[in-house]
Amino acid sequence: MKYLFLALVALVSQDTATLTGHTREVSCVAISANGKALASGSVDRTVRLWDPASKQSVAALEGHDGEVHCVAFSPDGKLLASGEMYKKLKIWDVASHKELQMFTDSEGAILGVAFAPDGKRIFAACKDNAARVWNVGSGGEAKKLPHNWMVNGIAVSPDGKLVATIDGGGSINLWDAATLKATKSWQHSSTGRAIAFSADGKTLVSGGGGAVKSWDLASGTEKASAEFEANAVAITPDGTLVIVGTQDNLVVALNASDFSVKWKAEKHERPVTGVAISPDGKTAYTSSMDYTLRTWSLK
C-alpha cells in the first residue's frame, strides 16, 4: 500500500501553480518564443497576458464580441493573434496592448491560429470548412484552404515550408506553404481537434476522438498512438515528451518514442482546452473550462 501511495503522488506532483483571472471558461493558451509572455483566451471575451515568472495577469485585452477560441504569438513576440466565435481574427501589439489589425472575411468562427516563422503571414483554422491565410500588416483578401469539415487545428512547420491542418472529420492535410496546395492527406480518427509539429520538423502529432497519434512526415506513416480523448497537444523542444490535454480533465505526459505514459494528473476540474510548453522545455501550461490555467514542471 505504501508503494501504491508513492506512485499516486508521483502522478500529480508536476502541478506547480494555478493562474486565475478569467471569469469564464479558458479556451486556449500560448507562450512567446522568448518565454517572457503567456497569453490565454476565454469565453469571457477577453485575452489575458500573463507574466510566466510571477504567474500574475498583466493585462486583459478587450474588444472581442464573442468567446475567444485561439491565441498565438508572432515569432518575435511583438504581436499576438486571437480568434473568436464571431468570425474575427485580431492582431494586438503585445507591449502597448493595442489592437493593430482585424480580419473579418472568414465565414465561420476562428478555431485555431498560427504565424509563419517569418511573421509575415498568419494561418487560421475556421469553422466554415476552410483554413485561411492573411498577410500581416498589409492585409488583403484571405486565401482559402478548403476542407470537407470544420477545421479545428492548424500548425506551421518550423522551417515555414509546410502547413498542417486537422478537421472535424479526422482528416489531416499537409499543404505547401508557398503554393498553398495540398501535398499529403491521411486520417487521424473519427474526429480531429489538435495538431503540432516537432521542433525538428520530422514528426507531426495529432489529437482528437479517442486517440493521440504521431506521424512520420516523410512517409506519412503512424509512429505511435495512445487512447486519450485529446483536445490539445504539444511537443517539448527536445522532442522527448508529448503533453496532452483531454476532454476528461486530464493532463498527460507521453514519452514521444512509444507514447507510454510518463505521468498523468487530474488537477483541472473540467476539460483541458489548451497546452503550451516553455521554450526551455521545463514548464507546460494548460487552459481549462474550469476558468483556470495551470503550470506543470517537466524537468
C-alpha positions in Angstrom: 0.0 0.0 0.0 2.9 2.3 0.8 4.4 1.9 -2.7 1.0 2.5 -4.3 0.6 5.8 -2.4 4.1 6.9 -3.6 3.2 6.1 -7.2 0.0 8.1 -7.0 1.9 11.1 -5.6 4.3 11.0 -8.5 1.4 11.2 -10.9 0.2 14.5 -9.6 3.4 16.3 -8.3 4.1 18.1 -11.6 1.4 20.7 -10.9 3.1 23.8 -9.6 0.7 26.8 -9.8 -2.8 27.9 -10.7 -3.4 31.1 -12.7 -6.8 32.8 -12.1 -8.4 35.9 -13.5 -10.7 34.8 -16.3 -14.4 34.9 -15.3 -15.5 32.1 -17.7 -14.1 29.0 -19.4 -10.5 29.4 -20.7 -10.3 28.2 -24.3 -6.6 28.4 -25.2 -3.1 29.2 -24.1 0.2 30.2 -25.9 3.7 31.2 -24.8 6.1 33.6 -26.7 9.3 32.3 -28.3 11.4 34.0 -25.6 9.3 32.6 -22.8 8.6 36.0 -21.3 4.9 36.3 -22.1 2.0 34.0 -21.8 -1.5 34.5 -23.4 -4.9 33.0 -22.9 -8.3 33.4 -24.4 -11.6 32.9 -22.8 -15.4 32.6 -23.2 -15.5 35.8 -21.2 -14.4 37.5 -24.5 -11.1 38.7 -23.2 -7.5 37.8 -24.0 -5.2 37.9 -21.0 -1.4 38.4 -20.9 0.5 36.8 -18.0 4.0 37.1 -16.7 5.2 33.4 -16.6 7.8 34.3 -13.8 5.3 35.8 -11.3 2.3 33.8 -12.6 0.3 37.1 -12.5 -2.0 38.6 -15.1 -0.5 41.8 -16.5 -3.3 42.9 -18.9 -6.8 42.0 -20.1 -7.2 42.8 -23.8 -10.9 43.7 -24.5 -12.6 44.2 -27.8 -13.8 40.7 -29.0 -17.6 40.4 -29.5 -17.6 36.6 -28.7 -15.7 33.9 -26.9 -12.1 33.7 -27.8 -11.1 30.3 -29.2 -7.4 30.6 -30.0 -4.3 32.7 -29.5 -0.7 32.7 -30.9 2.4 34.9 -30.6 4.4 36.1 -33.6 7.9 34.6 -33.7 9.5 37.8 -32.4 6.9 38.0 -29.6 5.8 41.5 -30.5 2.4 40.6 -31.9 -0.4 38.4 -30.6 -3.2 37.0 -32.7 -6.6 36.0 -31.3 -9.6 34.4 -33.0 -13.2 34.5 -31.8 -16.6 32.8 -32.5 -17.9 35.7 -34.5 -15.5 35.2 -37.4 -13.0 37.9 -36.3 -9.2 37.5 -36.1 -7.4 40.3 -34.3 -3.8 41.3 -34.1 -2.5 43.0 -30.9 0.6 44.8 -30.0 2.0 43.0 -27.0 3.8 45.9 -25.5 1.1 48.5 -25.8 -1.9 46.1 -25.5 -3.5 47.9 -28.5 -5.4 46.3 -31.4 -3.5 46.8 -34.6 -5.4 44.9 -37.2 -8.6 42.8 -37.7 -9.5 40.3 -40.3 -13.3 39.7 -40.9 -13.6 37.7 -44.2 -13.9 34.3 -42.6 -17.5 32.9 -42.8 -17.1 30.9 -39.6 -15.6 31.1 -36.1 -11.8 31.1 -35.9 -10.8 27.9 -34.1 -7.0 27.9 -34.4 -4.2 30.3 -35.4 -0.5 30.1 -36.2 2.1 32.6 -37.5 4.6 31.8 -40.3 8.2 31.7 -38.9 9.0 35.0 -40.7 5.9 36.6 -39.1 4.6 37.9 -42.4 1.6 35.6 -42.8 -0.9 34.2 -40.4 -2.8 31.0 -40.9 -6.2 30.3 -39.3 -8.4 27.2 -38.8 -12.1 28.1 -39.5 -15.4 26.6 -38.7 -16.7 27.1 -42.3 -14.8 24.1 -43.6 -11.7 26.0 -44.6 -8.4 27.3 -43.4 -7.3 30.8 -44.3 -4.1 32.8 -44.9 -3.7 36.5 -44.4 -0.8 38.9 -44.8 0.1 40.5 -41.5 0.2 44.3 -41.7 -0.7 44.7 -45.3 -3.9 42.7 -45.1 -5.5 41.8 -48.4 -8.1 39.2 -49.3 -7.7 35.9 -47.5 -6.7 32.8 -49.4 -8.6 29.6 -48.6 -7.5 26.1 -48.0 -10.7 24.0 -48.5 -11.9 21.1 -46.3 -14.9 18.9 -46.1 -15.4 19.6 -42.4 -14.7 22.5 -40.0 -11.0 23.0 -39.4 -10.2 22.6 -35.7 -6.4 22.8 -35.6 -3.6 24.3 -37.6 0.2 24.4 -37.3 3.1 25.7 -39.4 6.4 23.7 -39.6 9.5 25.3 -38.0 11.1 25.9 -41.4 7.9 27.5 -42.7 7.6 25.2 -45.7 4.5 23.2 -44.6 1.1 23.9 -43.0 -0.7 21.1 -41.2 -4.5 21.1 -40.7 -6.9 18.8 -38.9 -10.6 18.8 -39.3 -13.8 17.6 -37.6 -13.9 14.6 -39.9 -10.5 13.5 -38.7 -8.6 14.3 -41.9 -5.0 15.6 -41.6 -3.8 17.6 -44.5 -0.3 18.9 -45.3 -0.1 22.0 -47.5 2.9 23.6 -49.3 3.1 27.0 -47.5 4.3 28.7 -50.7 1.8 27.4 -53.2 -1.0 26.6 -50.7 -1.6 23.3 -52.5 -2.3 20.1 -50.6 0.7 17.7 -50.7 -0.5 14.8 -48.4 -3.6 13.7 -46.6 -4.3 10.9 -44.1 -6.8 10.0 -41.4 -6.4 10.6 -37.7 -9.6 9.1 -36.4 -13.3 9.9 -36.4 -12.7 13.5 -35.1 -9.7 15.7 -35.3 -9.1 18.6 -32.8 -5.4 19.4 -32.5 -2.2 19.3 -34.4 1.5 20.1 -33.6 4.9 19.8 -35.3 8.1 18.7 -33.6 10.9 21.2 -33.3 13.0 19.3 -35.9 10.0 19.3 -38.4 10.2 15.5 -38.8 7.1 14.5 -36.7 3.5 15.5 -36.5 1.3 14.8 -33.5 -2.5 14.8 -33.8 -5.2 14.6 -31.2 -8.9 14.0 -31.3 -11.6 11.4 -31.0 -10.3 8.7 -28.8 -6.6 9.0 -29.7 -3.3 10.8 -29.8 -1.1 9.8 -32.7 2.4 10.7 -34.0 3.3 10.6 -37.7 6.5 10.4 -39.7 6.2 13.3 -42.1 8.5 11.9 -44.7 6.4 8.7 -45.2 3.1 9.7 -43.7 3.1 6.5 -41.6 1.9 6.3 -38.0 4.7 6.0 -35.4 2.8 5.7 -32.1 -0.6 6.1 -30.6 -2.4 6.3 -27.2 -6.1 6.2 -26.3 -7.0 9.6 -24.9 -9.8 11.9 -25.9 -7.5 14.8 -26.8 -8.4 18.4 -27.1 -4.8 19.8 -27.2 -1.3 18.5 -27.9 2.2 20.0 -27.7 5.7 18.6 -28.1 8.7 19.5 -25.9 11.5 21.3 -27.8 13.8 18.3 -27.3 11.2 16.0 -28.8 11.1 13.6 -25.9 7.6 14.3 -24.5 4.1 14.9 -25.9 1.8 16.8 -23.5 -1.9 16.2 -24.0 -4.9 18.0 -22.6 -8.0 15.7 -22.5 -11.8 16.0 -22.6 -11.9 14.1 -19.3 -9.9 16.7 -17.3 -6.5 15.0 -17.6 -3.1 16.4 -18.4 -0.9 13.6 -19.7 2.8 13.4 -20.4 3.6 10.8 -23.0 7.1 9.5 -23.9 7.3 10.6 -27.6 9.2 7.4 -28.7 6.4 4.9 -27.9 3.6 7.0 -26.3 3.9 5.2 -23.0 2.5 7.4 -20.1 5.3 9.1 -18.1 2.7 10.8 -15.8 -0.9 11.9 -15.8 -2.8 14.2 -13.5 -6.4 15.3 -12.9 -6.0 18.7 -11.3 -8.3 20.5 -13.6 -12.0 20.2 -12.7 -13.3 20.4 -16.3 -11.9 19.6 -19.8 -8.5 20.8 -20.7 -8.7 23.0 -23.7 -5.1 24.1 -24.5 -1.4 23.2 -23.9 1.7 25.3 -24.4 5.3 24.5 -23.5 8.1 26.9 -22.5 11.0 27.4 -24.9 13.4 25.8 -22.5 11.1 22.7 -22.2 10.9 23.0 -18.4 7.3 24.0 -18.0 3.9 23.2 -19.5 0.9 25.5 -19.3 -2.7 24.3 -19.7 -6.0 26.0 -20.0 -9.3 24.6 -18.9 -13.1 25.1 -18.9 -12.7 25.3 -15.1 -11.8 29.0 -15.6 -8.1 28.5 -14.7 -4.7 27.9 -16.2 -2.2 25.6 -14.6 1.6 25.2 -14.8 3.4 21.8 -14.8 7.0 21.0 -14.2 8.5 18.9 -17.0 12.1 18.6 -15.5 
